Amino acid sequence: MRLVTTTRCQRRLGARRLRALVAAGVALAMLTAGVVAEQPLQIRPAVSAAAVHALVAGENGELRIVDVAAGQVTAVVDTGAPVTGLTLSPDGRTAYVINGWAGTVAVVDLDSASVVKRIRVKAELDSAVVRPDGKRLYLSGTANGQGVVLGFDTATNSLAAVMQVGATPTGIAITPDGRHLYVVNNQGASVTVIDTRIATVTRTVPVDVLPQYVAVSPDGAFTYVSHTSRLANTNGSVTVIDNRTNQVAARIPVGVGACELAVGGDRLYVTNLQDGTVSVVDTATRRVVQTLVLTVRGIAVSPQDHSVYFAGPRSVAVVDGGTGQLTSTIDLATNDKPATVIAVAG
């Protein structure tokens, strides 16, 4: 029986390794000095754009901006290094592109399709999320061998908080009210819960081995965590955490190589990299109700109509969230390294 030796799902191509800390910044012990508690939240609704745009990136470091209605790439932004994560401001006007191995974040203005700022930290980064009020950017990563979440003030792009979490943090998600972060600790077999109002860890939830990525339900009641099995060619799973108690409520079997996941309406979508499928889960019954045959990696749900966007090797696949039917495929006009992360604006 063959064991899986790679502990993280292959959203990033090639082996992930800790690198020398090359970016400017200060050591973790110094980062924590002078950090104050977060301010009360004021949620600002996202501003819907006139058109829906899919933002796609990968190891070649290019951010491709796709006009969904036109079905074509309208701009390409070179962010300078391989991309491990991607998130948007609530108004959909700014993209934060995580160049994880370089320890940088490219801040991209989507109106001008240009890098307007580069945040440098002394850590290897993985994923990111923006608080719903738009005032904080949170990054998961590893600094000096310690798992951390870094909170940045988006007005000044300066460090506002450092929170220690478990080993090798990967996925990160935030509740709709912006009050709690859920951080997957890939090597720690746990999920760290952070209260953003006081920038403090409040709970560590033990989960099954090899947790990968995370999503929170639209009502904030549940958190979903994907897991890859240690055994080759064996189904993965999703852990369901009840956010009221921060206890495991259920485990759902999905496809082989479970990786990225996202929630749209009453459906949970999980990309299974090893068997080339997407598991569609009814969140009420917690059962797989459909399996899509799609070789894709990144996943995002449109905030407008719950259409689901998948980053394939050289294209974006669009699935109707109501019917589960593939509605279109958009060519990314590249033969370079495959796209691995995706976000949707508008």
C-alpha positions in Angstrom: 0.0 0.0 0.0 1.6 3.3 -1.1 1.5 6.3 1.1 1.2 9.9 -0.2 4.5 11.6 0.6 3.4 15.2 -0.4 1.5 16.6 2.5 -0.2 19.4 0.6 -2.4 19.2 -2.4 -0.6 20.3 -5.5 -2.1 23.7 -6.0 1.4 24.8 -6.4 3.3 22.8 -8.9 6.5 21.2 -7.7 7.7 20.4 -4.2 7.2 23.1 -1.6 10.2 23.8 0.5 11.2 26.3 3.1 13.5 28.9 1.6 15.9 31.4 3.0 14.0 34.4 4.2 14.9 36.8 1.5 12.4 39.7 1.7 12.9 42.9 3.7 11.3 42.9 7.2 12.1 42.1 10.8 12.2 38.9 12.7 9.0 37.4 14.2 9.9 38.4 17.7 10.3 42.0 16.6 7.2 41.9 14.5 5.1 41.2 17.6 6.4 44.3 19.4 4.0 47.2 19.6 1.1 45.4 17.9 -2.2 46.6 19.3 -5.7 45.0 19.3 -7.8 45.4 16.2 -10.4 48.1 16.1 -14.2 47.4 16.0 -15.5 46.3 12.6 -17.6 48.3 10.3 -18.7 46.1 7.4 -18.7 47.8 4.0 -20.7 45.9 1.3 -18.9 45.1 -1.8 -19.6 47.3 -4.8 -20.7 45.3 -7.8 -18.8 46.1 -11.0 -20.6 46.6 -14.3 -19.0 43.4 -15.6 -17.8 40.2 -14.0 -14.1 39.6 -14.2 -12.2 36.4 -13.3 -8.7 36.9 -12.1 -6.4 33.9 -12.7 -2.7 33.4 -11.7 -0.1 30.6 -11.3 3.5 29.8 -11.1 4.6 32.0 -14.0 3.7 35.0 -11.9 1.2 36.5 -14.3 -2.2 37.7 -13.2 -4.7 37.4 -16.1 -7.8 39.5 -16.0 -10.7 37.8 -17.9 -13.8 39.6 -19.0 -16.4 36.8 -18.5 -19.1 38.3 -20.8 -16.6 38.8 -23.6 -15.0 35.4 -22.9 -11.4 36.7 -23.3 -8.3 37.9 -21.4 -8.3 41.7 -21.3 -5.1 42.3 -19.4 -2.0 40.5 -18.1 -0.1 41.8 -15.1 3.4 40.5 -14.3 3.6 40.2 -10.5 7.3 39.1 -10.6 7.3 35.7 -8.9 5.2 32.5 -8.7 1.8 33.0 -7.2 0.5 30.9 -4.3 -2.6 32.9 -3.3 -5.0 35.5 -4.5 -7.7 37.6 -2.8 -9.7 40.8 -3.6 -10.8 43.9 -1.8 -14.5 44.0 -1.0 -15.1 46.7 -3.7 -13.4 44.4 -6.3 -11.0 47.1 -7.4 -7.8 45.8 -5.8 -6.2 42.4 -6.1 -3.7 41.1 -3.6 -1.5 38.6 -5.4 0.6 36.4 -3.0 4.1 35.6 -4.3 4.5 33.1 -1.6 8.0 31.7 -2.1 9.4 35.3 -2.5 7.7 36.5 0.6 5.9 39.3 -1.2 2.4 40.6 -2.0 1.8 42.4 -5.2 -1.0 45.0 -4.8 -2.7 45.3 -8.2 -5.0 48.1 -9.1 -7.5 46.4 -11.4 -8.7 49.7 -13.2 -5.2 50.3 -14.5 -4.1 46.7 -14.5 -0.8 47.5 -12.8 1.2 46.7 -9.6 0.9 49.8 -7.4 2.6 48.5 -4.3 4.6 45.5 -3.2 4.5 44.3 0.4 7.6 42.5 1.6 7.7 40.2 4.6 10.2 37.9 6.2 8.2 34.8 5.7 7.1 32.2 3.2 3.5 32.9 2.4 0.6 30.7 1.3 -2.8 32.2 1.2 -4.7 35.5 2.0 -8.1 36.9 2.8 -9.4 40.5 3.2 -11.7 41.4 6.0 -15.2 42.3 4.8 -14.8 45.9 5.9 -11.7 46.1 3.6 -9.4 47.4 6.4 -7.3 44.4 7.0 -5.4 41.9 4.8 -4.5 38.6 6.5 -1.7 36.4 5.2 -0.9 32.8 6.3 2.7 31.7 6.2 5.8 30.5 8.0 8.4 32.7 9.6 11.5 31.4 11.3 9.9 27.9 11.4 6.8 29.2 13.1 3.3 29.2 11.5 1.9 32.8 11.6 -1.0 34.9 10.3 0.1 38.5 9.5 -2.5 41.3 9.6 -1.9 44.3 7.4 -3.6 47.7 7.4 -4.8 48.1 3.8 -4.8 51.9 4.0 -1.0 52.0 4.6 0.0 48.4 3.7 1.8 48.3 7.1 1.9 45.4 9.5 -0.8 45.7 12.2 -0.8 42.3 13.9 1.1 39.0 14.1 -0.6 35.9 15.4 1.1 32.6 15.9 -0.8 29.5 14.7 0.1 25.8 14.0 2.6 24.1 11.8 2.6 25.0 8.1 -0.5 27.1 7.8 -2.1 26.9 4.3 -5.8 27.9 3.7 -7.3 30.9 5.5 -11.0 32.1 5.5 -13.0 34.7 7.4 -16.6 34.8 8.6 -19.0 37.1 6.8 -19.1 39.5 9.8 -15.3 39.7 9.8 -14.9 38.7 13.4 -13.2 35.3 13.1 -10.5 33.8 11.0 -10.2 30.0 10.4 -6.7 28.9 9.5 -5.7 25.4 8.4 -2.5 24.0 9.9 -1.4 21.5 7.3 1.3 19.8 9.4 -0.5 20.4 12.7 -3.7 18.5 11.8 -5.7 21.4 13.2 -7.6 24.6 12.5 -6.8 27.8 14.4 -9.6 30.2 15.2 -8.6 33.9 15.6 -10.8 36.7 17.0 -9.9 39.6 14.6 -11.2 42.2 17.0 -8.4 41.5 19.5 -6.0 39.8 17.1 -5.9 36.7 19.4 -6.1 33.0 18.9 -9.2 31.8 20.8 -9.4 28.1 19.9 -7.5 25.3 18.1 -9.7 22.7 16.6 -8.1 19.2 16.1 -9.0 17.7 12.6 -8.0 14.8 10.5 -4.5 14.6 9.1 -3.4 16.5 6.0 -5.9 19.4 6.1 -5.6 21.5 3.0 -7.9 24.5 2.5 -10.9 26.1 4.1 -14.2 27.9 3.3 -16.9 29.4 5.5 -20.6 29.1 4.8 -22.4 32.3 3.7 -24.3 32.6 7.0 -21.1 32.1 9.0 -22.5 29.0 10.8 -20.0 26.4 9.5 -16.5 26.0 8.3 -15.4 23.4 5.7 -11.9 22.0 5.6 -10.6 19.7 2.8 -8.3 16.7 3.5 -6.1 14.6 1.2 -5.7 11.0 2.3 -2.3 9.6 3.2 -3.0 6.6 1.1 -2.5 6.9 -2.7 -5.7 6.7 -4.8 -7.9 6.9 -1.8 -10.8 9.3 -1.4 -10.3 12.6 0.5 -12.7 14.2 2.8 -14.2 17.4 4.1 -14.4 18.2 7.8 -17.4 20.3 8.9 -16.9 22.6 11.9 -19.8 24.1 13.8 -18.7 27.7 14.3 -20.9 28.2 17.3 -19.1 25.5 19.3 -15.9 25.2 17.3 -16.4 21.4 17.3 -16.3 19.0 14.4 -19.9 18.3 13.3 -19.4 15.9 10.4 -17.0 14.4 7.9 -17.9 14.1 4.3 -16.1 11.7 1.8 -15.2 13.3 -1.5 -12.9 12.6 -4.4 -9.2 11.6 -4.6 -6.8 14.5 -3.9 -9.3 16.9 -2.3 -7.8 20.4 -2.4 -9.6 23.7 -3.0 -13.1 24.4 -1.9 -15.8 27.1 -2.0 -19.4 27.6 -1.0 -22.1 29.0 -3.2 -25.7 29.0 -1.9 -26.5 25.6 -0.5 -23.7 23.9 -2.4 -20.1 23.2 -1.5 -17.6 22.6 -4.3 -14.4 20.6 -3.8 -11.7 20.2 -6.5 -10.2 16.7 -6.5 -6.8 16.9 -8.2 -5.9 13.3 -8.4 -9.0 12.0 -10.1 -9.8 15.0 -12.2 -13.3 15.7 -10.6 -15.2 18.3 -8.6 -17.4 17.0 -5.8 -20.7 19.0 -5.4 -22.0 18.7 -1.8 -25.5 19.6 -0.5 -24.6 21.5 2.6 -28.0 20.6 4.2 -27.7 16.8 3.8 -23.9 16.8 3.8 -23.8 14.4 0.9 -22.2 14.5 -2.6 -25.1 15.1 -5.0 -23.1 15.6 -8.2 -19.6 14.8 -9.5 -18.3 17.0 -12.3 -15.5 15.7 -14.5 -13.2 18.7 -14.6 -9.4 18.8 -14.3 -9.2 22.0 -12.4 -7.4 23.5 -9.4 -8.5 26.9 -8.1 -12.2 27.7 -7.5 -14.3 30.8 -6.8 -18.0 31.6 -6.7 -19.4 34.8 -8.2 -20.9 37.1 -5.5 -23.6 38.1 -8.1 -25.2 34.9 -9.4 -23.4 32.0 -7.7 -21.8 30.9 -10.9 -18.7 28.8 -10.1 -15.4 29.5 -11.8 -12.6 27.0 -12.0 -9.0 27.5 -12.9 -8.0 24.8 -15.4 -4.6 24.2 -16.8 -5.0 26.7 -19.7 -8.6 27.9 -19.3 -11.4 29.0 -17.0 -14.5 26.7 -16.7 -17.7 28.4 -15.7 -20.5 26.2 -14.1 -24.1 27.3 -13.4 -24.4 27.1 -9.6 -28.1 26.3 -9.9 -28.0 23.4 -12.5 -24.4 22.3 -12.1 -24.0 22.4 -15.8 -20.9 23.7 -17.6 -21.9 26.9 -19.3 -18.7 28.1 -20.9 -14.9 27.6 -21.2 -12.7 30.7 -21.6 -9.3 30.2 -23.1 -6.5 31.9 -21.1 -4.4 32.4 -24.3 -1.2 31.0 -22.8 0.9 27.9 -23.1 2.9 28.7 -20.1 2.6 27.1 -16.6 -0.9 26.2 -15.6 -3.2 28.5 -13.7 -3.7 27.5 -10.1 -5.6 30.2 -8.3 -8.7 32.2 -9.2 -10.9 35.0 -7.8 -14.0 36.7 -9.1 -14.7 40.5 -9.1 -18.2 41.8 -9.8 
